[in-house]
């Protein structure tokens, strides 16, 4: 007879994602660990709305969109 199998609790460990946003005239650049892209400033409100919507729709993503939202919000104050 074997002992009952014990399953260890899994605790998700996630590193804080880094996202940087820089404005250059009429464009801004988002830089992440694996990708970057340059976009017109006119697209900023729509992108921010999209990323906020993704965060609401997918709460199991555990903050995957937070760094991007923070970076985009930082451009609004400039």
RAVENQUI-V302565 format. One record per residue. N is the residue number from 0. RES is the residue in one small letter. OMEGA is omega in radians with two decimals (* if undefined). D_CENTER is the distance of its C-alpha to the mean C-alpha in Angstrom with 1 decimal. Layout:
N/RES/OMEGA/D_CENTER ; N/RES/OMEGA/D_CENTER
This chain:
0/x/-3.11/49.3 ; 1/x/3.10/45.8 ; 2/x/3.11/43.7 ; 3/x/3.14/40.9 ; 4/x/3.12/37.6 ; 5/x/3.13/35.0 ; 6/x/3.11/31.3 ; 7/x/3.07/29.2 ; 8/x/3.08/26.3 ; 9/x/3.11/23.0 ; 10/x/-3.12/20.5 ; 11/x/3.09/17.0 ; 12/x/-3.11/16.0 ; 13/x/3.05/12.5 ; 14/x/3.09/11.9 ; 15/x/3.13/9.5 ; 16/x/3.13/6.9 ; 17/x/3.08/8.1 ; 18/x/-3.10/7.3 ; 19/x/3.10/10.5 ; 20/x/3.13/11.9 ; 21/x/3.11/15.7 ; 22/x/3.09/18.2 ; 23/x/-3.13/21.3 ; 24/x/-3.10/23.7 ; 25/x/3.13/22.8 ; 26/x/3.00/19.6 ; 27/x/3.14/16.3 ; 28/x/3.02/14.5 ; 29/x/3.11/10.8 ; 30/x/3.07/11.1 ; 31/x/-3.14/9.0 ; 32/x/-3.03/11.1 ; 33/x/-3.10/12.2 ; 34/x/3.00/12.0 ; 35/x/3.12/12.6 ; 36/x/3.11/13.9 ; 37/x/-3.02/16.2 ; 38/x/3.06/16.5 ; 39/x/3.11/19.2 ; 40/x/3.13/18.6 ; 41/x/3.14/20.1 ; 42/x/-3.06/17.0 ; 43/x/-3.13/14.8 ; 44/x/-3.13/15.7 ; 45/x/3.13/15.2 ; 46/x/3.13/11.8 ; 47/x/3.10/10.7 ; 48/x/-3.14/12.7 ; 49/x/-3.13/11.3 ; 50/x/3.07/7.6 ; 51/x/3.10/9.5 ; 52/x/3.11/11.7 ; 53/x/3.14/9.5 ; 54/x/3.12/8.5 ; 55/x/-3.09/12.3 ; 56/x/-3.02/13.5 ; 57/x/-3.12/11.8 ; 58/x/3.12/12.1 ; 59/x/3.11/12.9 ; 60/x/3.02/9.4 ; 61/x/3.05/9.7 ; 62/x/-3.10/6.7 ; 63/x/-3.08/4.4 ; 64/x/-3.03/2.6 ; 65/x/-3.10/4.4 ; 66/x/3.13/4.3 ; 67/x/3.12/4.0 ; 68/x/3.11/6.2 ; 69/x/-3.14/8.2 ; 70/x/3.13/8.8 ; 71/x/3.12/10.0 ; 72/x/3.14/12.0 ; 73/x/3.13/13.6 ; 74/x/-3.12/15.1 ; 75/x/-3.12/16.8 ; 76/x/-3.09/18.9 ; 77/x/*/20.3
